[in-house]
Amino acid sequence: MDNLFNDKENILTYYSFRINILFFWIKANYWITSKNLFGSKHNTYAFNSIPLGKTKITQPLKTIASVTVSNKLYPERFIIGTLCILSPKILLVALDILGINLIFNPSIEGLAFLSILIQSLLVILLLLGLFGILNCYTTTFTIYNTGGQSITNEVSFLDKNNVESFVNSLNILVSQA
């Protein structure tokens, strides 16, 4: 990002936000200079987990109308996560009721592969459930420009204080521009 800054601009602050809890190394980065806002954020898919590209942002401070921050609970992520965590237990109970113990002691020859497959499925469901529950509460900030367009970034709720500091700093600079 250094090549975006010219000699007449001073970098005032730098902010970095995690886009989700589990993949903490995937970050959105923003630089506030004396004249512009520069940033880069990942384009993600499936609960902010799979990065599919990157968006670079350059916005003159004079064209920013406002910046807002909000916190949101996604009930669908919570419900899907809870179902994914509970479904392995339900499957194990159902197999136990039927008298089938493929998980820990496959009694029939040739079912070892099926046992490994079921164990893998259960672990994947547990991880998906954990991921869904951990990412059901997020912090979102939106930057509106004077033309009515907006840039929205959803980040981990663990960065809530950092996002609020970023929004406050940006709003102060926008009001002075």
Secondary structure by P-SEA (a helix, b strand, c coil): ccccccccccccbbbbbbccccccccbbbbbbcccbbbbcccccccccccccbbbbbbbbccccccccccccccaaaaaaaaaaaaaaaaaaaaaaaaccccccccccccaaaaaaaaaaaaaaaaaaaaaaaaaccbbbbbbbcccccbbbbbbbccaaaaaaaaaaaaaaaaaac
